[in-house]
Amino acid sequence: MTTGPTPSIHESPTLELRANPDLGRYDLWDGQQFIGFLGVEVLEDGTVDVQHTIVAEAFGRQGYARTLVTFVFDQFREQGVKIRPTCTYVLDYLERFPSYRDLVAETPDPRNQE
């Protein structure tokens, strides 16, 4: 794991990350209020394409996207999951917080193999 700045996140005890595999995403909720989601696709080699980060307009520019990505990445790290980020927000996140770069898969992308 690379060192670097730690992302500041919302610490509300009512924030909850919910896996939503039927829709291919992880949802962030604050009590009964939906905040946003991180869209993902599990690839054939077990890595996860992190495709898009969407936060409801009412919660925009308040750090919820950063909180959502951090929650998901912390869970992936605990589970040993590697990612293949295609979301521009996630790519920027990884530049800002290099301590999460160890999650990026170093193996060839199975989508590019013939």
Secondary structure, DSSP 4 states (H G I P E B T S, - for coil): ----PPPP----TTEEEEEEGGGTEEEEEETTEEEEEEEEEE-TTS-EEEEEEEE-GGGTTTTHHHHHHHHHHHHHHHHT--EEE--HHHHHHHHH-GGGGGGB--SPPGGG--
